[in-house]
Amino acid sequence: MADNTGTLPNVDAVLDTTGLYCPEPIMLMHNKVRDMRPGQVLKVIATDPATTRDVPKFCQFLGHELLEQDTASENNYLYFIRLA
């Protein structure tokens, strides 16, 4: 997993969870990945600081690959996830 390398992966779907707080971003991620195929990349946009902990755990638990995370901004967090 890279952390803000500057080269963002191509994405197949985007999930914007801006303004939502735990547990809603993770619940929406569960719903979104059900509609996607293995190998596809999901971009998640979040504003909840808890996602910096929850998204990596989500990926680890379900076997998805966290390709990239950009948590440098105080207000927005980006995650790129390749589905298992």
ZABAPA-570036 format. One record per residue: y, x, z of N, C-alpha, C, O in turn; residue in one letter. Coordinates in steps of 0.1 Angstrom, whole numbers, padded with zeros to 4 digits, always signed. Atoms other than C-alpha are relative to their C-alpha. Example, Ala and Ser with C-alpha at 12.3 -4.5 7.8 and 13.67 -1.06 7.14 Angstrom:
2
-0012+0009+0000-0045+0123+0078+0012+0009+0000+0012+0019+0007a;-0011-0009+0000-0011+0137+0071+0011-0008+0008+0022-0003+0009s;
REM end
This chain:
84
-0012+0008+0000+0000+0000+0000+0012+0009+0000+0014+0018+0008m;-0013-0008+0001+0034+0013-0010+0011-0008+0008+0009-0020+0011a;-0011+0006-0008+0066+0006+0010+0013+0003-0007+0019+0014-0005d;-0013-0002+0007+0097+0001-0012+0001+0012-0008+0010+0020-0006n;+0000-0011+0008+0089+0026-0038+0010-0001-0012+0014+0009-0018t;-0009+0001+0011+0114+0012-0063-0006-0006-0013+0002-0011-0021g;+0006+0005+0012+0089+0002-0090-0008-0012+0004-0018-0011+0011t;+0006+0012-0005+0080-0034-0085-0011-0004-0010-0010-0003-0022l;+0011+0005+0008+0047-0048-0098+0003-0013-0008+0012-0020-0004p;-0001+0012+0007+0044-0075-0125-0006-0011+0008-0016-0009+0015n;+0005+0011-0009+0039-0109-0108-0005-0012-0009+0000-0014-0020v;+0005+0012+0006+0019-0140-0118+0006-0013+0006+0006-0023-0001d;-0006+0011-0007+0035-0163-0093+0009+0004+0011+0008+0016+0016a;-0010-0003-0011+0064-0164-0068+0000-0011+0010-0001-0023+0006v;-0001+0009-0011+0065-0181-0034+0012+0003+0008+0013+0014+0014l;-0012-0002-0007+0099-0185-0019-0001-0007+0013-0001-0020+0013d;+0001+0006-0014+0097-0191+0019+0013+0002+0007+0013+0001+0020t;-0013-0002-0006+0134-0185+0025+0003-0011+0009+0002-0023+0006t;-0005+0010-0010+0146-0203+0056-0011-0006+0009-0009-0013+0018g;+0011+0005-0007+0111-0210+0069-0005+0010+0010-0004+0022+0008l;+0004-0008-0010+0097-0197+0101-0015-0002+0004-0021-0013+0000y;+0014+0001-0004+0062-0190+0115-0003-0013+0006+0004-0018+0015c;+0011-0005+0009+0037-0204+0108+0001-0005-0015-0008-0002-0023p;-0001+0006+0014+0051-0221+0076-0002+0010-0011-0009+0007-0021e;+0002-0010+0011+0053-0189+0054-0015+0003-0003-0019+0003-0014p;+0014-0003+0002+0016-0181+0060-0008-0012-0005-0017-0011-0013i;+0007+0012+0004+0005-0217+0056+0002-0002-0015-0007-0006-0022m;-0003+0002+0014+0023-0219+0022-0007+0011-0008-0011+0008-0019l;+0007-0010+0007+0007-0186+0012-0015-0004-0002-0020-0002-0013m;+0014+0005+0002-0028-0200+0019-0001-0010-0011-0010-0010-0019h;+0000+0010+0011-0020-0230-0003+0002+0006-0014-0005+0002-0023n;-0003-0006+0013-0006-0209-0031-0011+0009-0005-0014+0007-0017k;+0010-0008+0005-0034-0184-0033-0012-0008-0004-0020-0004-0013v;+0011+0009+0005-0059-0213-0037+0002-0004-0014-0008-0006-0021r;-0003+0004+0014-0042-0221-0070+0000+0012-0010+0002+0011-0022d;-0001-0012+0008-0044-0185-0082-0015+0006-0002-0024+0002+0005m;+0012-0006+0003-0072-0163-0096-0001+0014+0006+0010+0020+0008r;+0001-0014-0005-0086-0130-0082+0007+0010-0010+0006+0008-0022p;-0007-0010+0008-0065-0100-0095+0014-0004-0003+0022+0005-0007g;-0014+0004+0002-0033-0120-0099+0008+0005+0011+0004+0007+0022q;-0010-0006-0010-0002-0108-0081+0010-0011+0004+0016-0018-0005v;-0009+0010-0006+0018-0131-0058+0012+0008+0006+0010+0017+0014l;-0012-0006-0007+0054-0122-0049+0004-0011+0010+0006-0022+0007k;-0005+0009-0011+0065-0137-0016+0014+0005+0005+0016+0017+0007v;-0013-0003-0005+0101-0139-0006+0001-0007+0014-0002-0019+0015i;+0000+0006-0013+0107-0145+0031+0013+0005+0007+0019+0015+0004a;-0011-0004-0009+0135-0144+0057-0004+0001+0015+0003+0005+0023t;+0005+0000-0013+0113-0147+0088-0004+0014+0004-0013+0019-0003d;+0004-0013-0004+0110-0113+0106-0014+0001+0004-0021+0012+0003p;+0014+0000-0004+0076-0123+0118-0010+0003-0012-0021+0007-0010a;+0008-0003+0012+0063-0119+0082-0003+0014-0001-0013+0018-0007t;+0003-0014+0001+0065-0082+0086-0013+0004+0007-0019+0014+0005t;+0013-0001-0007+0035-0086+0109-0010-0009-0006-0022-0004-0008r;+0010+0010+0004+0019-0117+0096-0006+0002-0015-0017+0000-0017d;+0005-0001+0014+0017-0109+0058-0010+0011-0001-0021+0009-0007v;+0011-0010+0000-0002-0076+0063-0013-0004+0006-0024-0001+0001p;+0012+0005-0007-0026-0093+0087-0007-0010-0009-0019-0010-0010k;+0005+0010+0009-0030-0122+0062-0009+0008-0011-0020+0004-0014f;+0006-0007+0011-0039-0097+0035-0013+0007+0005-0024+0007-0001c;+0012-0007-0005-0063-0076+0057-0011-0010+0003-0022-0007+0000q;+0010+0010-0004-0081-0107+0070-0007-0006-0012-0019-0009-0012f;+0006+0007+0012-0086-0123+0035-0004+0010-0010-0010+0006-0021l;+0004-0010+0010-0092-0090+0017+0009+0002-0012+0005+0008-0022g;-0010-0002+0011-0061-0092-0005+0007+0014+0002+0007+0020+0012h;-0006-0013+0000-0043-0060-0014+0016-0001+0000+0022-0007-0008e;-0014+0000-0001-0007-0056-0002+0005+0012-0008+0005+0023-0004l;-0004-0010+0009+0007-0037-0032+0013+0007+0004+0015+0019+0003l;-0014-0005-0003+0043-0034-0020+0006-0009+0010+0003-0021+0010e;-0008+0008-0008+0065-0046+0007+0014+0007+0002+0015+0019+0003q;-0014-0005-0001+0103-0043+0009+0006-0007+0012+0009-0019+0011d;-0005+0006-0012+0115-0049+0044+0013+0007+0005+0017+0007+0016t;-0012-0008-0004+0146-0027+0043+0012-0009+0003+0021-0005+0010a;-0012+0009-0002+0170-0056+0041-0002-0008+0014-0013-0011+0018s;+0001+0007-0013+0178-0074+0074-0002-0015-0003-0007-0022+0006e;+0001+0014+0002+0178-0108+0057-0011-0005-0009-0015-0016-0009n;+0010+0004+0009+0152-0108+0030-0012+0010+0000-0010+0022+0001n;+0012-0008+0000+0116-0095+0029-0008-0004-0013-0010-0015-0015y;+0008+0002+0012+0096-0091-0003-0014+0006+0002-0016+0017+0007l;+0014-0004-0001+0058-0088-0005-0006-0002-0014-0004-0013-0020y;+0008+0001+0013+0036-0082-0036-0014+0001+0004-0019+0012+0009f;+0014+0001-0005+0000-0092-0030-0009-0002-0012-0007-0011-0020i;+0010+0002+0010-0029-0087-0054-0012-0007+0007-0017-0003+0017r;+0010+0008-0006-0055-0114-0047-0014+0006-0002-0017+0012-0013l;+0014-0004+0000-0091-0105-0039-0009-0009-0008-0021-0007-0009a;
REM end
